[in-house]
């Protein structure tokens, strides 16, 4: 694995600052609260995507690439972790965002358990002794994809650099290029929830 030293540009520092507006959001009416919190979440994931794109360009411009012209995922993963040294759970899934997403998920599983289409979501499971996902680490083992349209449609659209994954009852935000855990929403799903099952 290559060790990389990367200077963090000043433009990236806002990504490292935790949000501090949840108290003000709590005073909004329910509809306005949902719209505002989802807008804030969209802005946060877009900021992450911009950082990932910048680091990708820097790596491709360096000598750290394979014969096919693609950088090693480990190099990008190391660069992302270096750019987010203070990353922790709740940076993107803030308390208000978490509340709105849990409500959306509950409604989706209650009213639309099956849904239509073939929307796939990745599911992960730990290897023996693996404590599970944590921010700025990778998943230990990839299980596969499941068709879960109702859940997928309840969640905000993500930029191509990110995807959602299910780990037990947790919803995990993952960097799609490196399998790096960006954030985790604990107990996002009710116990026993699974594709095609009616939640009551």
Residue pairs with C-beta under 8 A, 6 or more apart in sequence:
1 74
1 78
2 64
2 72
2 74
2 75
2 78
3 78
4 64
4 75
4 78
4 79
4 82
5 82
6 55
6 58
6 79
6 82
6 83
8 16
8 82
8 83
12 51
12 54
12 83
14 47
15 47
15 48
15 51
15 83
15 84
16 84
16 85
16 86
16 87
18 86
18 88
18 90
18 91
19 40
19 44
19 91
19 94
21 40
22 94
22 95
22 96
25 33
25 36
25 37
25 40
25 96
26 33
26 96
28 36
33 96
33 100
34 100
37 94
37 96
37 97
37 99
37 100
38 97
38 100
38 156
40 94
40 96
40 97
41 92
41 93
41 94
41 97
41 156
42 156
44 91
44 92
45 92
45 156
45 158
45 159
45 162
45 173
46 159
48 92
48 159
48 161
48 162
48 182
49 159
49 160
49 161
49 162
51 80
51 83
51 84
52 76
52 80
52 161
52 175
52 177
53 161
55 76
55 79
55 80
55 83
56 71
56 76
56 177
58 79
59 65
59 71
59 75
59 76
59 79
60 69
60 71
64 71
64 72
64 75
65 71
65 72
66 72
73 177
73 178
73 179
76 177
76 178
77 138
77 175
77 178
77 179
77 180
80 175
80 178
80 180
81 87
81 136
81 180
84 136
87 135
87 136
87 182
87 183
88 135
89 134
89 135
89 183
89 184
89 186
90 98
90 183
91 135
91 183
92 173
92 182
92 183
93 101
93 171
93 173
93 183
93 184
93 185
98 185
98 188
101 154
101 155
101 171
101 185
101 188
102 185
102 187
102 188
104 154
104 155
105 151
105 154
105 155
105 171
105 188
105 189
106 190
106 199
107 154
108 150
108 151
108 153
108 154
109 150
109 151
109 189
109 190
109 193
109 197
109 198
109 199
110 198
110 199
110 200
112 149
112 150
112 153
113 150
113 196
113 197
113 198
113 199
114 149
114 150
114 196
115 149
115 150
115 153
116 149
117 149
118 147
118 149
119 147
119 148
119 149
119 152
119 153
120 145
120 146
120 147
120 148
120 152
121 145
121 146
121 148
121 151
121 152
121 164
121 165
121 166
122 142
122 143
122 144
122 145
122 163
122 164
122 165
122 166
122 174
123 143
123 144
123 145
123 146
123 165
123 166
123 167
124 133
124 139
124 140
124 141
124 142
124 143
124 165
124 166
124 167
124 172
125 141
125 143
125 167
126 132
126 140
126 141
127 140
127 141
130 140
130 141
132 167
132 168
132 170
133 139
133 167
133 170
133 172
133 181
133 184
134 181
134 184
135 181
135 182
135 183
135 184
136 180
136 181
137 180
137 181
138 178
138 179
138 180
138 181
139 165
139 167
139 172
139 174
139 179
139 181
142 179
146 166
146 195
147 195
148 166
148 195
151 166
151 189
151 195
152 164
155 164
155 171
158 164
158 173
160 176
161 175
161 176
161 177
162 173
162 174
162 175
162 176
162 182
163 173
163 174
163 176
164 171
164 172
164 173
164 174
165 171
165 172
165 174
166 172
166 189
167 184
169 186
169 187
169 188
169 189
169 190
169 191
169 193
170 184
170 185
170 186
170 187
170 188
170 189
171 184
171 185
171 188
171 189
172 181
172 183
172 184
172 185
173 181
173 182
173 183
173 184
173 185
174 180
174 181
174 182
175 181
175 182
190 199
192 199
193 199
